[in-house]
Amino acid sequence: MPKLERYAGSLLLAIALIYSAYQVGVFDLPRLARGVYNLGDLLTDVLPPNPSIVPEALMALVETVQMALVGTFIGFLVSIPFSTLGLRTVFPPTVTTPVRVILGAIRTIPALFWAVIFVIAVGLGPLAGTLALSVYTLGYLSKLYYEAFEAVDMEILDTLRCTGASRLSLIRFAIIPESMNTIISQLLFMFEYNIRSSAVLGFVGAGGVGFLMISYIERLQYRSLTTVVIMTLLIVVAIDAISSLVRRFSLPQLRRVPSRVLQRRR
């Protein structure tokens, strides 16, 4: 019987997959053939890249990195208290449930829509993009962090509780040090992600290299667009390499609970 149920589940999944592929047009071969032909025409329009716009693109990329850096930092600072308040191992459901609902609502709204909201609030430019990235970072880092915090060994927390340690002491001396590698690695990943995301936010006027991209698209300057895309790719690859080096050589080694906390009220 379990074998039959497994086959039935696989069959239903296959049917759903094939039906969905049909609905979205995967089996529309004439349309796919036209798409291949159109891509060939597009390649002749986007190549070779236009090197004359490199200085302009470089300034836009610097603005993009600044937006991602500041937005990630602000979101990170706010995410730490939010993620700790969402800890079910430390706080009661009356605290954790509302916090998690708020964070879930923040994550539900895409970064692009947050950019639209802040463009309306503060006007066009990099400030709107920076604020959008801050809120987006808050929503995702908070979830990643409280899940990592809850994975901390309960024996450590119970030992501290036996000494009379407060909730703040649990967070400061046990949960955060034990999760430090995760905190830093996820922060670096979020910074990389925000650089790619900020390129898209410019499409709605939130500054950065995306604003330059959309202007080239509107003016049909596809070779200039290719130059910007290549430069953005190089920046992302470089930052990814730097982040890997930071994770490898600079992760803190704060793994032990300070003895003074264990000795408190003993």
C-alpha positions as CSV (number, residue, x, y, z in Angstrom):
1,M,0.0,0.0,0.0
2,P,2.7,2.6,0.8
3,K,4.3,1.7,-2.6
4,L,1.0,2.4,-4.4
5,E,0.6,5.7,-2.6
6,R,4.1,6.7,-3.6
7,Y,3.4,5.9,-7.3
8,A,0.1,7.7,-7.1
9,G,1.8,10.8,-5.7
10,S,4.5,10.7,-8.4
11,L,1.8,10.3,-11.1
12,L,-0.2,13.3,-9.8
13,L,3.0,15.4,-9.6
14,A,3.8,14.4,-13.2
15,I,0.3,15.3,-14.4
16,A,0.4,18.7,-12.6
17,L,3.8,19.4,-14.1
18,I,2.8,18.5,-17.7
19,Y,-0.5,20.5,-17.4
20,S,1.3,23.5,-16.0
21,A,3.9,23.4,-18.8
22,Y,1.2,23.2,-21.4
23,Q,-0.7,26.2,-19.8
24,V,2.4,28.4,-19.8
25,G,3.2,27.6,-23.4
26,V,6.2,25.3,-23.1
27,F,4.8,23.0,-25.8
28,D,4.0,25.9,-28.2
29,L,6.8,25.0,-30.6
30,P,6.1,27.6,-33.3
31,R,6.2,30.3,-30.7
32,L,9.5,29.0,-29.3
33,A,10.9,28.9,-32.8
34,R,10.0,32.5,-33.3
35,G,11.6,33.3,-30.0
36,V,14.9,31.8,-31.1
37,Y,14.8,33.8,-34.3
38,N,14.0,37.0,-32.3
39,L,16.9,36.3,-30.0
40,G,19.2,36.2,-33.0
41,D,18.0,39.6,-34.1
42,L,18.5,40.9,-30.5
43,L,22.1,39.7,-30.5
44,T,22.9,41.9,-33.5
45,D,21.4,44.9,-31.6
46,V,23.2,44.4,-28.3
47,L,26.7,43.5,-29.6
48,P,29.4,44.8,-29.5
49,P,29.2,46.8,-26.2
50,N,29.5,50.6,-26.3
51,P,32.7,51.5,-24.4
52,S,32.0,55.3,-24.5
53,I,29.5,55.1,-21.6
54,V,31.9,53.4,-19.2
55,P,32.4,56.5,-17.0
56,E,28.7,57.1,-16.7
57,A,28.0,53.5,-15.9
58,L,30.8,53.4,-13.4
59,M,29.2,56.3,-11.4
60,A,25.8,54.6,-11.5
61,L,27.5,51.4,-10.2
62,V,29.1,53.2,-7.4
63,E,25.7,54.6,-6.4
64,T,24.3,51.1,-6.6
65,V,27.0,49.7,-4.2
66,Q,26.4,52.6,-1.8
67,M,22.7,51.9,-1.8
68,A,23.2,48.2,-1.1
69,L,25.8,48.9,1.6
70,V,23.8,51.4,3.5
71,G,20.5,49.5,3.0
72,T,22.0,46.2,4.2
73,F,23.6,47.8,7.2
74,I,20.4,49.5,8.4
75,G,18.4,46.4,7.8
76,F,20.9,44.3,9.7
77,L,20.9,46.6,12.7
78,V,17.1,46.5,12.9
79,S,16.9,42.8,12.2
80,I,18.9,41.8,15.3
81,P,16.3,43.0,17.9
82,F,13.5,41.8,15.7
83,S,15.0,38.3,15.3
84,T,15.6,38.0,19.0
85,L,12.1,39.0,19.8
86,G,10.9,36.2,17.5
87,L,12.8,33.6,19.5
88,R,10.4,30.9,20.9
89,T,13.2,29.5,23.1
90,V,13.4,32.8,25.0
91,F,10.2,34.7,24.7
92,P,6.5,33.6,25.1
93,P,4.1,33.3,22.2
94,T,2.5,36.6,23.1
95,V,5.7,38.3,22.0
96,T,7.0,36.0,19.3
97,T,3.7,35.6,17.3
98,P,3.1,39.3,16.6
99,V,6.8,39.8,15.7
100,R,6.8,36.9,13.3
101,V,3.5,38.1,11.7
102,I,5.0,41.5,11.1
103,L,8.2,40.0,9.6
104,G,6.1,37.8,7.4
105,A,4.1,40.7,6.1
106,I,7.4,42.6,5.3
107,R,8.7,39.6,3.4
108,T,5.4,39.2,1.5
109,I,6.0,42.6,-0.3
110,P,8.7,42.4,-3.0
111,A,11.6,44.8,-2.9
112,L,10.4,46.4,-6.1
113,F,7.1,47.3,-4.5
114,W,8.9,48.7,-1.4
115,A,10.8,50.9,-3.8
116,V,7.6,52.2,-5.3
117,I,6.3,53.0,-1.8
118,F,9.4,54.9,-0.9
119,V,9.6,56.7,-4.2
120,I,6.1,58.0,-3.5
121,A,7.2,58.9,0.1
122,V,10.6,60.6,-0.4
123,G,10.7,61.1,-4.2
124,L,13.0,59.7,-6.9
125,G,16.6,58.9,-6.3
126,P,18.9,56.6,-4.3
127,L,17.3,57.4,-0.9
128,A,14.1,55.6,-1.9
129,G,16.1,52.6,-3.1
130,T,18.2,52.5,0.1
131,L,15.1,52.6,2.3
132,A,13.5,49.8,0.2
133,L,16.5,47.6,0.6
134,S,16.6,48.3,4.3
135,V,13.1,47.1,4.9
136,Y,13.6,44.1,2.5
137,T,16.8,43.2,4.4
138,L,15.0,43.5,7.7
139,G,12.3,41.0,6.7
140,Y,14.7,38.3,5.4
141,L,17.6,38.6,7.8
142,S,15.2,38.5,10.8
143,K,13.7,35.2,9.6
144,L,17.2,33.7,8.9
145,Y,18.5,34.8,12.2
146,Y,15.7,33.7,14.5
147,E,15.8,30.3,12.8
148,A,19.6,30.1,13.4
149,F,19.2,31.3,17.0
150,E,16.6,28.7,17.8
151,A,19.1,26.0,16.6
152,V,21.5,26.9,19.5
153,D,22.0,23.9,21.8
154,M,19.3,24.1,24.6
155,E,21.8,22.7,27.1
156,I,23.7,26.0,26.9
157,L,20.6,28.0,27.5
158,D,19.4,25.8,30.4
159,T,22.9,26.1,32.0
160,L,22.6,29.9,31.9
161,R,19.1,29.8,33.2
162,C,20.2,27.8,36.2
163,T,22.6,30.6,37.1
164,G,19.8,33.1,37.0
165,A,20.8,34.7,33.8
166,S,18.3,37.1,32.3
167,R,16.9,36.9,28.8
168,L,19.3,39.6,27.6
169,S,22.2,37.6,29.0
170,L,21.0,34.5,27.1
171,I,20.9,36.4,23.9
172,R,24.2,38.3,24.5
173,F,26.4,35.6,25.8
174,A,25.0,32.4,24.3
175,I,22.7,32.8,21.3
176,I,24.6,35.5,19.4
177,P,28.1,34.1,20.0
178,E,27.0,30.6,19.0
179,S,25.3,31.9,15.9
180,M,28.1,34.4,14.9
181,N,29.2,32.4,11.8
182,T,25.7,32.3,10.5
183,I,25.1,36.0,11.3
184,I,28.1,37.1,9.2
185,S,27.7,34.7,6.4
186,Q,24.0,35.6,5.9
187,L,24.9,39.3,6.2
188,L,27.4,39.0,3.4
189,F,25.0,37.0,1.3
190,M,22.3,39.7,1.8
191,F,24.8,42.4,0.7
192,E,25.5,40.5,-2.5
193,Y,21.8,40.0,-3.1
194,N,21.0,43.7,-2.5
195,I,23.5,44.8,-5.2
196,R,21.7,42.7,-7.7
197,S,18.3,43.8,-6.4
198,S,19.2,47.5,-6.4
199,A,19.9,47.2,-10.1
200,V,16.2,46.4,-10.6
201,L,14.9,49.1,-8.2
202,G,16.2,51.8,-10.5
203,F,13.5,50.7,-13.0
204,V,10.9,52.5,-10.8
205,G,13.2,55.6,-10.2
206,A,14.9,54.4,-7.1
207,G,18.4,55.3,-8.3
208,G,21.4,53.2,-9.0
209,V,22.4,51.5,-12.2
210,G,18.8,50.3,-12.9
211,F,17.8,53.9,-13.6
212,L,20.5,54.0,-16.2
213,M,19.5,50.7,-17.7
214,I,15.9,51.7,-18.1
215,S,16.9,55.0,-19.8
216,Y,19.0,53.0,-22.4
217,I,16.1,50.6,-23.0
218,E,13.7,53.5,-23.6
219,R,16.1,55.1,-26.0
220,L,16.8,51.7,-27.7
221,Q,20.5,52.0,-26.9
222,Y,21.0,48.3,-26.5
223,R,24.8,48.3,-26.9
224,S,25.1,50.8,-24.1
225,L,22.8,48.5,-22.1
226,T,25.1,45.6,-22.8
227,T,28.0,47.6,-21.4
228,V,26.2,48.3,-18.2
229,V,25.1,44.7,-17.8
230,I,28.7,43.4,-18.2
231,M,30.0,46.0,-15.7
232,T,27.3,45.0,-13.2
233,L,28.2,41.4,-13.6
234,L,31.9,42.1,-13.0
235,I,31.0,44.1,-9.8
236,V,28.8,41.2,-8.5
237,V,31.5,38.6,-9.2
238,A,34.2,40.8,-7.5
239,I,32.0,41.3,-4.4
240,D,31.2,37.6,-4.3
241,A,34.9,36.8,-4.3
242,I,35.6,39.3,-1.5
243,S,32.8,38.0,0.6
244,S,34.2,34.5,0.2
245,L,37.6,35.7,1.5
246,V,35.9,37.4,4.4
247,R,34.0,34.3,5.3
248,R,37.1,32.2,5.1
249,F,39.6,34.3,7.1
250,S,37.7,36.8,9.2
251,L,34.8,35.0,10.9
252,P,34.9,35.7,14.6
253,Q,35.7,32.8,16.9
254,L,33.3,33.8,19.7
255,R,32.0,30.3,20.4
256,R,32.2,30.1,24.2
257,V,30.0,31.5,26.9
258,P,32.0,33.8,29.1
259,S,32.8,32.1,32.5
260,R,31.6,35.2,34.4
261,V,28.0,34.5,33.2
262,L,28.2,30.9,34.3
263,Q,29.5,32.0,37.7
264,R,26.7,34.6,38.2
265,R,24.6,33.9,41.2
266,R,26.3,30.6,41.8
